Amino acid sequence: MSPPFRAHPLQAEGVEGHEEPRSGVSVNPTAPGGFHGLDTLRVKSIWGPILAFSSFFHPFSAFPRFSLPFAQWFDPCPPAPRKDCQAIMKVLLLKDPKEDDCGQDPYIRELGLYGLEATLIPVLSFEFWSLPSFLEKLSHPEGYGGLIFTSPRAVEAVELCLEKDNKTEVWRKSLQEKWNAKSVYVVGNATASLVNKIGLHTEGENCGNAEKLAEYICSRESSALPLLFPCGTLKREILPKMLKDKGIPVESLTVYQTIPHPGIQGNLNSYYSQQGIPASITFFSPSGLTHSLKHIQELSGDNIDQIKFVAIGPTTAHALAAQGLPVSCTAESPTPQALAAGIRTALQSHGC
């Protein structure tokens, strides 16, 4: 096995110089104290105020444009309006920030709809390995029936392979098209979005979990060639087992290892000292729970019973239950909309 390639913790988590969303707070591990908020006006185009001013005098306008918040004239991606709530509750999401096209993490924006102030703290980092072997396989799509991606990190491994060996141009000119002639299966919209960014067309993203994706693949796959499945050391065996049981060959290749994020304890300490005990904490993976639970228990003390624990999916919910923690909510699907709605319901007993 090739020696591991260790990504810088911030690179692995995708936290590189991003602008913090206005409807919440994200962790910047490089900032003093670990936290900073942002409530600034972003002027993205000179046309915003010009168009807004002209529409104010439009003959068919029933109401003046000044009825809009001033900041929305300048920002094509304004924060979602918050619903009425007597007090803003604070929720903690144990995941790395991921910006969308508007420069905001979609989970923070969606929770802002319900008047919830979310903070993101990354709890996992990653080491990448076997990249030369992975690149060799990616360079020969004729030997495979397609690809399977079940995590953003597996997609990141593709990018690292191409960058490390200066194969990006070869990928764009030939390999990308050859892989697109085959099936590229993914779990979840977040992973699908990343796969799309490297030029591949996806299917199966609405399945939501490995079991449903395996069923989807079994209903469609007929190739005698194996599916290439880049994965991590903590992958569940259910997907490859279900496929092999149906006679669909799968070639798994471990391309990354999950390790604790080096800033977990410091960032949690900063959060609790500055913002107190959160109303809710969401876990996004069993490994994230493993690496953060001890610190959360120590910081929460006897008040841990007042926290509503939330899971992004059934696997994480089972891990929470196995630790003896009550699961107040499991998101119906691993999406910002489903999670925000679930957290809001779980917190209704708090009178918000």
C-alpha positions in Angstrom: 0.0 0.0 0.0 1.3 3.4 -0.8 2.2 5.7 2.1 -0.6 8.0 3.1 -0.9 11.4 1.6 -2.0 13.7 4.5 -4.1 16.6 3.5 -3.8 19.8 5.5 -6.7 19.7 8.1 -8.3 22.9 6.7 -7.9 21.6 3.1 -9.4 18.3 4.0 -12.4 20.0 5.6 -12.9 22.6 2.9 -12.4 25.6 5.2 -10.2 27.8 3.0 -10.8 31.6 3.4 -14.6 31.3 3.1 -16.9 34.1 3.8 -19.1 33.4 6.8 -22.8 33.3 6.3 -24.9 36.1 7.8 -27.7 34.0 9.2 -25.3 32.1 11.5 -21.8 31.6 12.7 -19.1 29.2 11.4 -15.9 28.1 12.8 -12.7 29.6 11.5 -10.0 27.5 13.3 -7.3 30.0 12.3 -9.1 33.0 14.0 -8.4 34.0 17.6 -10.8 32.1 19.8 -11.9 30.0 16.8 -15.1 31.9 16.0 -16.2 34.9 14.1 -19.5 36.1 12.7 -20.2 38.3 9.7 -23.0 40.7 9.1 -21.9 42.8 6.2 -23.3 43.9 2.9 -21.8 42.3 -0.1 -22.0 44.4 -3.3 -21.7 41.8 -6.0 -22.6 43.9 -9.0 -23.0 47.6 -9.9 -26.3 46.6 -11.6 -28.1 45.7 -8.4 -28.8 49.2 -7.1 -29.3 50.5 -10.7 -32.0 47.9 -11.4 -33.6 48.4 -8.0 -33.8 52.1 -8.5 -35.3 51.8 -11.9 -37.9 49.3 -10.8 -39.0 51.7 -8.1 -40.4 54.0 -10.8 -41.7 51.2 -13.0 -45.3 52.1 -14.1 -46.6 48.6 -13.3 -45.2 48.5 -9.8 -48.0 48.3 -7.2 -45.7 49.1 -4.3 -42.4 50.9 -4.1 -39.3 48.8 -4.1 -38.2 50.4 -0.8 -40.5 47.7 0.8 -37.5 45.3 0.2 -34.7 45.3 2.7 -31.9 47.6 1.5 -29.3 44.8 1.5 -31.3 42.7 -1.0 -30.8 45.4 -3.7 -27.2 44.6 -3.7 -27.1 40.9 -3.0 -28.5 38.3 -5.5 -28.5 35.7 -2.7 -30.0 37.4 0.3 -30.5 35.5 3.6 -33.8 33.8 4.0 -36.3 35.7 6.2 -36.6 34.3 9.7 -39.9 33.2 11.1 -41.2 34.8 14.3 -39.6 33.5 17.4 -39.4 35.1 20.8 -35.7 34.1 21.4 -33.1 33.0 18.9 -32.0 29.5 19.8 -28.5 28.3 19.1 -27.8 25.0 17.5 -24.5 23.2 16.9 -23.7 21.3 13.7 -20.7 19.0 13.9 -19.7 19.2 10.3 -17.3 21.2 8.1 -18.6 24.4 6.4 -19.5 24.0 2.7 -20.3 27.1 0.7 -22.9 27.0 -2.1 -23.0 29.4 -5.0 -24.1 32.2 -2.7 -21.1 31.8 -0.4 -23.2 30.4 2.4 -23.5 27.0 4.0 -27.0 25.8 3.0 -27.6 24.3 6.5 -27.0 27.6 8.2 -29.3 29.4 5.7 -32.1 26.8 6.1 -31.9 26.9 9.9 -32.1 30.7 9.7 -35.6 30.3 8.2 -36.7 29.1 11.6 -34.9 31.7 13.6 -32.1 29.3 14.7 -28.5 30.5 14.9 -26.3 27.6 13.8 -22.6 27.1 14.3 -20.5 24.7 12.3 -17.6 22.8 13.9 -15.6 20.3 11.9 -14.8 17.1 13.9 -13.2 15.0 11.2 -10.1 15.2 9.1 -8.7 12.9 6.5 -5.6 11.2 5.2 -5.5 10.2 1.6 -3.6 7.1 0.3 -3.3 4.7 -2.6 -3.6 7.7 -4.9 -1.1 6.3 -7.6 -3.1 3.1 -7.7 -6.4 5.0 -7.9 -5.1 7.2 -10.7 -4.1 4.1 -12.7 -7.6 2.8 -12.4 -9.2 6.1 -13.3 -6.9 6.2 -16.4 -8.5 3.0 -17.7 -12.3 3.4 -17.8 -12.6 0.7 -20.4 -11.9 -1.8 -17.6 -15.0 -0.8 -15.5 -18.7 -0.7 -15.8 -18.9 2.6 -13.9 -18.1 4.5 -10.7 -19.7 4.6 -7.2 -19.2 7.6 -4.9 -20.7 7.5 -1.4 -18.8 10.4 0.2 -17.4 13.8 -0.7 -13.9 12.6 0.3 -13.8 10.0 -2.4 -14.5 12.7 -5.0 -11.7 14.8 -3.4 -9.4 11.8 -3.9 -10.1 12.0 -7.6 -9.1 15.7 -7.6 -5.9 15.0 -5.7 -5.0 12.2 -8.1 -5.3 14.5 -11.1 -3.6 17.5 -9.5 -0.7 15.5 -8.0 0.2 13.9 -11.4 -0.8 16.8 -13.6 -3.5 14.8 -15.3 -6.2 17.4 -15.1 -5.9 18.2 -18.8 -6.0 14.5 -19.8 -9.1 14.1 -17.7 -10.9 16.9 -19.4 -9.9 16.0 -22.9 -10.6 12.2 -22.8 -11.1 10.4 -19.5 -14.1 12.5 -18.5 -16.0 11.7 -21.6 -15.2 8.0 -21.4 -16.5 7.8 -17.8 -19.6 9.7 -18.7 -20.4 6.9 -21.2 -20.8 4.7 -18.2 -22.9 4.9 -15.0 -21.7 7.1 -12.2 -23.7 6.4 -9.0 -23.8 8.6 -6.0 -25.4 8.9 -2.6 -26.8 12.3 -1.7 -27.0 15.7 -3.4 -23.9 17.0 -1.7 -21.7 14.3 -3.2 -23.5 14.6 -6.5 -22.7 18.3 -6.7 -19.0 17.6 -6.2 -19.0 14.9 -8.8 -20.7 17.2 -11.2 -17.9 19.8 -10.6 -15.3 17.3 -11.9 -17.4 16.9 -15.1 -19.3 13.7 -14.5 -23.0 13.1 -14.8 -24.6 11.3 -11.8 -27.6 9.2 -11.0 -29.0 7.8 -7.8 -28.4 10.9 -5.7 -32.0 10.9 -4.4 -31.6 7.4 -2.8 -30.2 9.1 0.3 -28.3 6.1 1.8 -26.1 3.1 0.8 -28.9 0.5 1.1 -31.3 2.4 -1.2 -28.5 3.1 -3.7 -27.5 -0.6 -3.8 -31.2 -1.4 -4.6 -31.2 1.3 -7.3 -28.0 -0.1 -8.9 -29.3 -3.6 -8.8 -32.4 -2.5 -10.7 -30.3 -0.9 -13.5 -26.9 -2.5 -13.8 -26.3 -5.2 -16.3 -22.6 -4.7 -17.2 -20.3 -7.7 -16.6 -17.5 -5.2 -15.8 -16.9 -4.3 -12.2 -18.0 -1.0 -10.7 -15.1 1.0 -9.3 -15.9 2.0 -5.7 -13.4 4.4 -4.0 -14.1 4.5 -0.3 -12.7 5.2 3.2 -11.5 2.9 5.9 -14.9 3.3 7.7 -17.1 2.3 4.9 -20.0 0.0 5.6 -20.0 -3.3 3.8 -23.7 -3.3 3.0 -23.4 -1.7 -0.4 -20.7 -4.0 -1.9 -22.3 -7.0 -0.3 -25.8 -6.3 -1.7 -24.3 -5.8 -5.2 -22.2 -9.0 -5.0 -25.2 -11.0 -3.8 -27.0 -9.9 -7.0 -24.0 -10.9 -9.1 -22.9 -7.3 -9.8 -19.1 -7.2 -9.5 -17.6 -4.4 -7.4 -13.9 -3.4 -7.0 -13.5 -1.4 -3.8 -10.4 0.7 -3.3 -9.6 2.4 0.0 -8.4 6.0 -0.8 -8.7 7.8 2.5 -8.7 7.3 6.2 -10.9 9.2 8.7 -9.1 10.8 11.7 -10.1 13.3 14.4 -9.9 16.9 13.4 -7.0 18.4 15.4 -9.1 21.4 16.5 -12.1 19.6 18.0 -11.4 20.2 21.6 -10.3 23.8 21.2 -13.2 24.8 19.0 -15.7 23.1 21.3 -14.1 24.9 24.3 -14.4 28.2 22.5 -18.0 27.6 21.6 -19.1 26.7 25.1 -17.2 29.5 26.7 -18.6 32.1 24.3 -22.1 30.9 23.5 -23.0 28.5 26.3 -24.8 25.2 26.0 -26.6 24.8 22.7 -30.3 24.0 22.5 -29.5 21.2 20.0 -26.5 19.3 18.6 -26.5 17.5 15.2 -24.1 14.6 14.4 -23.4 13.9 10.8 -21.7 10.5 11.1 -20.9 7.8 13.7 -17.2 8.6 13.5 -18.0 12.3 14.2 -19.9 11.2 17.3 -17.0 9.0 18.5 -14.5 11.8 18.3 -16.6 14.6 19.8 -18.9 13.0 22.4 -16.4 12.9 25.3 -15.7 16.6 25.0 -19.4 17.5 24.7 -20.2 15.5 27.8 -17.4 17.2 29.8 -18.4 20.7 28.7 -22.1 20.2 29.2 -21.9 18.5 32.6 -25.2 18.0 34.4 -26.9 20.2 31.8 -26.5 17.7 29.0 -30.1 16.5 29.5 -31.3 19.8 28.2 -29.7 19.3 24.8 -31.7 17.9 21.9 -29.5 15.4 20.1 -30.2 15.1 16.3 -28.9 12.7 13.7 -28.5 13.3 10.0 -29.6 9.7 9.2 -30.5 6.3 10.6 -27.0 5.0 10.9 -25.9 8.0 13.0 -29.1 7.7 15.0 -28.2 4.1 15.9 -24.8 5.2 17.0 -26.3 7.8 19.3 -28.7 5.3 20.8 -25.8 2.9 21.3 -24.1 5.6 23.4 -27.2 5.9 25.6 -28.1 9.3 24.2 -31.8 10.1 23.4 -32.4 10.9 19.7 -34.8 13.8 19.5 -34.9 13.8 15.8 -33.5 11.9 12.7 -33.6 13.9 9.5 -36.0 12.3 7.0 -33.3 12.8 4.3 -29.7 14.1 4.5 -30.6 17.6 3.2 -30.6 21.0 4.8 -34.4 21.4 4.4 -35.2 18.1 6.1 -32.7 18.6 8.9 -33.9 22.2 9.6 -37.5 21.1 9.8 -36.6 18.2 12.1 -34.6 20.4 14.5 -37.4 23.0 14.6 -40.0 20.3 15.5 -37.6 18.9 18.2 -37.2 22.4 19.7 -40.9 23.3 19.8 -41.1 22.1 23.4 -38.8 25.0 24.2 -41.6 27.5 23.3 -39.9 28.7 20.1 
